[in-house]
């Protein structure tokens, strides 16, 4: 049971990181397309 719970917790954490990373990329692309985040 402990191993399954640990795996589930890792999976949820990894999924959260992936979601945040994707959102960050979308924000960067959106700002770049609007000329706000272009350097």
PDB file of N, CA, C, O and CB in Angstrom:
ATOM      1  N   UNK A   1       0.830  -1.195   0.000  1.00  0.00           N
ATOM      2  CA  UNK A   1       0.000   0.000   0.000  1.00  0.00           C
ATOM      3  C   UNK A   1       0.879   1.265   0.000  1.00  0.00           C
ATOM      4  O   UNK A   1       0.599   2.224  -0.720  1.00  0.00           O
ATOM      5  CB  UNK A   1      -0.947  -0.005   1.224  1.00  0.00           C
ATOM      6  N   UNK A   2       1.927   1.250   0.805  1.00  0.00           N
ATOM      7  CA  UNK A   2       2.777   2.439   0.904  1.00  0.00           C
ATOM      8  C   UNK A   2       3.434   2.764  -0.442  1.00  0.00           C
ATOM      9  O   UNK A   2       3.539   3.928  -0.829  1.00  0.00           O
ATOM     10  CB  UNK A   2       3.856   2.234   1.983  1.00  0.00           C
ATOM     11  N   UNK A   3       3.876   1.715  -1.149  1.00  0.00           N
ATOM     12  CA  UNK A   3       4.532   1.940  -2.440  1.00  0.00           C
ATOM     13  C   UNK A   3       3.538   2.532  -3.435  1.00  0.00           C
ATOM     14  O   UNK A   3       3.883   3.428  -4.205  1.00  0.00           O
ATOM     15  CB  UNK A   3       5.128   0.619  -2.993  1.00  0.00           C
ATOM     16  N   UNK A   4       2.298   2.029  -3.418  1.00  0.00           N
ATOM     17  CA  UNK A   4       1.273   2.533  -4.333  1.00  0.00           C
ATOM     18  C   UNK A   4       0.973   4.001  -4.014  1.00  0.00           C
ATOM     19  O   UNK A   4       0.847   4.826  -4.918  1.00  0.00           O
ATOM     20  CB  UNK A   4      -0.023   1.676  -4.236  1.00  0.00           C
ATOM     21  N   UNK A   5       0.859   4.317  -2.719  1.00  0.00           N
ATOM     22  CA  UNK A   5       0.571   5.696  -2.323  1.00  0.00           C
ATOM     23  C   UNK A   5       1.724   6.608  -2.741  1.00  0.00           C
ATOM     24  O   UNK A   5       1.497   7.721  -3.216  1.00  0.00           O
ATOM     25  CB  UNK A   5       0.330   5.791  -0.791  1.00  0.00           C
ATOM     26  N   UNK A   6       2.960   6.139  -2.566  1.00  0.00           N
ATOM     27  CA  UNK A   6       4.121   6.944  -2.922  1.00  0.00           C
ATOM     28  C   UNK A   6       4.137   7.180  -4.427  1.00  0.00           C
ATOM     29  O   UNK A   6       4.431   8.285  -4.884  1.00  0.00           O
ATOM     30  CB  UNK A   6       5.429   6.258  -2.464  1.00  0.00           C
ATOM     31  N   UNK A   7       3.819   6.139  -5.195  1.00  0.00           N
ATOM     32  CA  UNK A   7       3.806   6.264  -6.648  1.00  0.00           C
ATOM     33  C   UNK A   7       2.716   7.243  -7.076  1.00  0.00           C
ATOM     34  O   UNK A   7       2.925   8.068  -7.965  1.00  0.00           O
ATOM     35  CB  UNK A   7       3.590   4.885  -7.315  1.00  0.00           C
ATOM     36  N   UNK A   8       1.550   7.144  -6.435  1.00  0.00           N
ATOM     37  CA  UNK A   8       0.441   8.039  -6.775  1.00  0.00           C
ATOM     38  C   UNK A   8       0.820   9.486  -6.444  1.00  0.00           C
ATOM     39  O   UNK A   8       0.535  10.397  -7.221  1.00  0.00           O
ATOM     40  CB  UNK A   8      -0.852   7.627  -6.017  1.00  0.00           C
ATOM     41  N   UNK A   9       1.453   9.689  -5.307  1.00  0.00           N
ATOM     42  CA  UNK A   9       1.856  11.034  -4.918  1.00  0.00           C
ATOM     43  C   UNK A   9       2.875  11.595  -5.901  1.00  0.00           C
ATOM     44  O   UNK A   9       2.801  12.766  -6.271  1.00  0.00           O
ATOM     45  CB  UNK A   9       2.432  11.033  -3.498  1.00  0.00           C
ATOM     46  N   UNK A  10       3.825  10.766  -6.327  1.00  0.00           N
ATOM     47  CA  UNK A  10       4.827  11.209  -7.301  1.00  0.00           C
ATOM     48  C   UNK A  10       4.159  11.533  -8.631  1.00  0.00           C
ATOM     49  O   UNK A  10       4.514  12.508  -9.294  1.00  0.00           O
ATOM     50  CB  UNK A  10       5.917  10.128  -7.498  1.00  0.00           C
ATOM     51  N   UNK A  11       3.196  10.715  -9.010  1.00  0.00           N
ATOM     52  CA  UNK A  11       2.492  10.937 -10.273  1.00  0.00           C
ATOM     53  C   UNK A  11       1.742  12.253 -10.249  1.00  0.00           C
ATOM     54  O   UNK A  11       1.756  13.003 -11.226  1.00  0.00           O
ATOM     55  CB  UNK A  11       1.525   9.790 -10.561  1.00  0.00           C
ATOM     56  N   UNK A  12       1.082  12.536  -9.125  1.00  0.00           N
ATOM     57  CA  UNK A  12       0.332  13.789  -9.012  1.00  0.00           C
ATOM     58  C   UNK A  12       1.282  14.978  -9.027  1.00  0.00           C
ATOM     59  O   UNK A  12       0.988  15.994  -9.657  1.00  0.00           O
ATOM     60  CB  UNK A  12      -0.518  13.801  -7.725  1.00  0.00           C
ATOM     61  N   UNK A  13       2.414  14.866  -8.344  1.00  0.00           N
ATOM     62  CA  UNK A  13       3.378  15.965  -8.306  1.00  0.00           C
ATOM     63  C   UNK A  13       3.943  16.211  -9.700  1.00  0.00           C
ATOM     64  O   UNK A  13       4.077  17.356 -10.133  1.00  0.00           O
ATOM     65  CB  UNK A  13       4.517  15.661  -7.307  1.00  0.00           C
ATOM     66  N   UNK A  14       4.277  15.115 -10.404  1.00  0.00           N
ATOM     67  CA  UNK A  14       4.832  15.235 -11.755  1.00  0.00           C
ATOM     68  C   UNK A  14       3.809  15.867 -12.691  1.00  0.00           C
ATOM     69  O   UNK A  14       4.154  16.715 -13.514  1.00  0.00           O
ATOM     70  CB  UNK A  14       5.267  13.852 -12.291  1.00  0.00           C
ATOM     71  N   UNK A  15       2.545  15.451 -12.563  1.00  0.00           N
ATOM     72  CA  UNK A  15       1.482  16.006 -13.407  1.00  0.00           C
ATOM     73  C   UNK A  15       1.330  17.501 -13.129  1.00  0.00           C
ATOM     74  O   UNK A  15       1.133  18.288 -14.055  1.00  0.00           O
ATOM     75  CB  UNK A  15       0.135  15.266 -13.161  1.00  0.00           C
ATOM     76  N   UNK A  16       1.420  17.893 -11.861  1.00  0.00           N
ATOM     77  CA  UNK A  16       1.290  19.307 -11.498  1.00  0.00           C
ATOM     78  C   UNK A  16       2.420  20.122 -12.114  1.00  0.00           C
ATOM     79  O   UNK A  16       2.193  21.214 -12.634  1.00  0.00           O
ATOM     80  CB  UNK A  16       1.284  19.477  -9.965  1.00  0.00           C
ATOM     81  N   UNK A  17       3.643  19.586 -12.054  1.00  0.00           N
ATOM     82  CA  UNK A  17       4.793  20.282 -12.633  1.00  0.00           C
ATOM     83  C   UNK A  17       4.617  20.437 -14.140  1.00  0.00           C
ATOM     84  O   UNK A  17       4.904  21.494 -14.701  1.00  0.00           O
ATOM     85  CB  UNK A  17       6.102  19.524 -12.322  1.00  0.00           C
ATOM     86  N   UNK A  18       4.140  19.369 -14.795  1.00  0.00           N
ATOM     87  CA  UNK A  18       3.937  19.417 -16.250  1.00  0.00           C
ATOM     88  C   UNK A  18       2.894  20.470 -16.601  1.00  0.00           C
ATOM     89  O   UNK A  18       3.074  21.237 -17.547  1.00  0.00           O
ATOM     90  CB  UNK A  18       3.503  18.031 -16.790  1.00  0.00           C
ATOM     91  N   UNK A  19       1.800  20.507 -15.834  1.00  0.00           N
ATOM     92  CA  UNK A  19       0.735  21.483 -16.100  1.00  0.00           C
ATOM     93  C   UNK A  19       1.272  22.909 -15.935  1.00  0.00           C
ATOM     94  O   UNK A  19       1.013  23.771 -16.774  1.00  0.00           O
ATOM     95  CB  UNK A  19      -0.475  21.247 -15.149  1.00  0.00           C
ATOM     96  N   UNK A  20       2.007  23.152 -14.869  1.00  0.00           N
ATOM     97  CA  UNK A  20       2.554  24.492 -14.634  1.00  0.00           C
ATOM     98  C   UNK A  20       3.534  24.872 -15.742  1.00  0.00           C
ATOM     99  O   UNK A  20       3.566  26.021 -16.183  1.00  0.00           O
ATOM    100  CB  UNK A  20       3.253  24.561 -13.258  1.00  0.00           C
ATOM    101  N   UNK A  21       4.338  23.893 -16.193  1.00  0.00           N
ATOM    102  CA  UNK A  21       5.315  24.142 -17.254  1.00  0.00           C
ATOM    103  C   UNK A  21       4.613  24.508 -18.557  1.00  0.00           C
ATOM    104  O   UNK A  21       5.025  25.431 -19.260  1.00  0.00           O
ATOM    105  CB  UNK A  21       6.213  22.910 -17.462  1.00  0.00           C
ATOM    106  N   UNK A  22       3.543  23.771 -18.871  1.00  0.00           N
ATOM    107  CA  UNK A  22       2.782  24.041 -20.101  1.00  0.00           C
ATOM    108  C   UNK A  22       2.137  25.424 -20.027  1.00  0.00           C
ATOM    109  O   UNK A  22       2.150  26.175 -21.003  1.00  0.00           O
ATOM    110  CB  UNK A  22       1.695  22.950 -20.328  1.00  0.00           C
ATOM    111  N   UNK A  23       1.570  25.757 -18.860  1.00  0.00           N
ATOM    112  CA  UNK A  23       0.941  27.073 -18.693  1.00  0.00           C
ATOM    113  C   UNK A  23       1.987  28.172 -18.863  1.00  0.00           C
ATOM    114  O   UNK A  23       1.715  29.199 -19.484  1.00  0.00           O
ATOM    115  CB  UNK A  23       0.257  27.188 -17.302  1.00  0.00           C
ATOM    116  N   UNK A  24       3.181  27.957 -18.312  1.00  0.00           N
ATOM    117  CA  UNK A  24       4.245  28.950 -18.426  1.00  0.00           C
ATOM    118  C   UNK A  24       4.618  29.161 -19.888  1.00  0.00           C
ATOM    119  O   UNK A  24       4.792  30.298 -20.325  1.00  0.00           O
ATOM    120  CB  UNK A  24       5.481  28.517 -17.615  1.00  0.00           C
ATOM    121  N   UNK A  25       4.743  28.067 -20.652  1.00  0.00           N
ATOM    122  CA  UNK A  25       5.080  28.161 -22.077  1.00  0.00           C
ATOM    123  C   UNK A  25       3.990  28.926 -22.827  1.00  0.00           C
ATOM    124  O   UNK A  25       4.287  29.773 -23.669  1.00  0.00           O
ATOM    125  CB  UNK A  25       5.268  26.748 -22.692  1.00  0.00           C
ATOM    126  N   UNK A  26       2.730  28.625 -22.519  1.00  0.00           N
ATOM    127  CA  UNK A  26       1.613  29.302 -23.190  1.00  0.00           C
ATOM    128  C   UNK A  26       1.655  30.800 -22.905  1.00  0.00           C
ATOM    129  O   UNK A  26       1.423  31.613 -23.799  1.00  0.00           O
ATOM    130  CB  UNK A  26       0.256  28.708 -22.734  1.00  0.00           C
ATOM    131  N   UNK A  27       1.953  31.164 -21.658  1.00  0.00           N
ATOM    132  CA  UNK A  27       2.023  32.584 -21.296  1.00  0.00           C
ATOM    133  C   UNK A  27       3.173  33.262 -22.040  1.00  0.00           C
ATOM    134  O   UNK A  27       3.014  34.373 -22.547  1.00  0.00           O
ATOM    135  CB  UNK A  27       2.200  32.752 -19.763  1.00  0.00           C
ATOM    136  N   UNK A  28       4.333  32.597 -22.109  1.00  0.00           N
ATOM    137  CA  UNK A  28       5.491  33.175 -22.800  1.00  0.00           C
ATOM    138  C   UNK A  28       5.181  33.359 -24.280  1.00  0.00           C
ATOM    139  O   UNK A  28       5.468  34.413 -24.846  1.00  0.00           O
ATOM    140  CB  UNK A  28       6.741  32.280 -22.620  1.00  0.00           C
ATOM    141  N   UNK A  29       4.599  32.345 -24.910  1.00  0.00           N
ATOM    142  CA  UNK A  29       4.262  32.434 -26.335  1.00  0.00           C
ATOM    143  C   UNK A  29       3.226  33.532 -26.556  1.00  0.00           C
ATOM    144  O   UNK A  29       3.316  34.293 -27.519  1.00  0.00           O
ATOM    145  CB  UNK A  29       3.731  31.073 -26.863  1.00  0.00           C
ATOM    146  N   UNK A  30       2.247  33.611 -25.665  1.00  0.00           N
ATOM    147  CA  UNK A  30       1.208  34.630 -25.797  1.00  0.00           C
ATOM    148  C   UNK A  30       1.795  36.027 -25.672  1.00  0.00           C
ATOM    149  O   UNK A  30       1.443  36.914 -26.450  1.00  0.00           O
ATOM    150  CB  UNK A  30       0.118  34.423 -24.745  1.00  0.00           C
ATOM    151  N   UNK A  31       2.672  36.235 -24.720  1.00  0.00           N
ATOM    152  CA  UNK A  31       3.286  37.551 -24.531  1.00  0.00           C
ATOM    153  C   UNK A  31       4.179  37.885 -25.719  1.00  0.00           C
ATOM    154  O   UNK A  31       4.218  39.034 -26.159  1.00  0.00           O
ATOM    155  CB  UNK A  31       4.099  37.596 -23.216  1.00  0.00           C
ATOM    156  N   UNK A  32       4.893  36.900 -26.240  1.00  0.00           N
ATOM    157  CA  UNK A  32       5.777  37.128 -27.377  1.00  0.00           C
ATOM    158  C   UNK A  32       4.961  37.491 -28.612  1.00  0.00           C
ATOM    159  O   UNK A  32       5.349  38.374 -29.377  1.00  0.00           O
ATOM    160  CB  UNK A  32       6.645  35.884 -27.651  1.00  0.00           C
ATOM    161  N   UNK A  33       3.833  36.815 -28.808  1.00  0.00           N
ATOM    162  CA  UNK A  33       3.000  37.086 -29.983  1.00  0.00           C
ATOM    163  C   UNK A  33       2.377  38.473 -29.890  1.00  0.00           C
ATOM    164  O   UNK A  33       2.111  39.103 -30.914  1.00  0.00           O
ATOM    165  CB  UNK A  33       1.899  36.018 -30.126  1.00  0.00           C
ATOM    166  N   UNK A  34       2.144  38.951 -28.677  1.00  0.00           N
ATOM    167  CA  UNK A  34       1.559  40.284 -28.506  1.00  0.00           C
ATOM    168  C   UNK A  34       2.642  41.359 -28.402  1.00  0.00           C
ATOM    169  O   UNK A  34       2.338  42.552 -28.378  1.00  0.00           O
ATOM    170  CB  UNK A  34       0.667  40.316 -27.257  1.00  0.00           C
ATOM    171  N   UNK A  35       3.903  40.931 -28.339  1.00  0.00           N
ATOM    172  CA  UNK A  35       5.009  41.881 -28.296  1.00  0.00           C
ATOM    173  C   UNK A  35       5.302  42.374 -26.892  1.00  0.00           C
ATOM    174  O   UNK A  35       6.103  43.292 -26.719  1.00  0.00           O
ATOM    175  CB  UNK A  35       4.714  43.051 -29.185  1.00  0.00           C
ATOM    176  N   UNK A  36       4.665  41.778 -25.875  1.00  0.00           N
ATOM    177  CA  UNK A  36       4.881  42.241 -24.503  1.00  0.00           C
ATOM    178  C   UNK A  36       6.171  41.636 -23.934  1.00  0.00           C
ATOM    179  O   UNK A  36       6.958  42.327 -23.287  1.00  0.00           O
ATOM    180  CB  UNK A  36       3.669  41.870 -23.608  1.00  0.00           C
ATOM    181  N   UNK A  37       6.378  40.326 -24.186  1.00  0.00           N
ATOM    182  CA  UNK A  37       7.524  39.649 -23.593  1.00  0.00           C
ATOM    183  C   UNK A  37       8.683  39.501 -24.556  1.00  0.00           C
ATOM    184  O   UNK A  37       9.595  38.715 -24.297  1.00  0.00           O
ATOM    185  CB  UNK A  37       7.116  38.300 -23.093  1.00  0.00           C
ATOM    186  N   UNK A  38       8.677  40.238 -25.668  1.00  0.00           N
ATOM    187  CA  UNK A  38       9.773  40.121 -26.626  1.00  0.00           C
ATOM    188  C   UNK A  38      10.968  40.929 -26.128  1.00  0.00           C
ATOM    189  O   UNK A  38      10.818  42.056 -25.656  1.00  0.00           O
ATOM    190  CB  UNK A  38       9.334  40.603 -28.036  1.00  0.00           C
ATOM    191  N   UNK A  39      12.147  40.339 -26.239  1.00  0.00           N
ATOM    192  CA  UNK A  39      13.340  41.030 -25.769  1.00  0.00           C
ATOM    193  C   UNK A  39      14.157  41.529 -26.963  1.00  0.00           C
ATOM    194  O   UNK A  39      15.208  42.142 -26.779  1.00  0.00           O
ATOM    195  CB  UNK A  39      14.193  40.099 -24.874  1.00  0.00           C
TER     196      UNK A  39
END
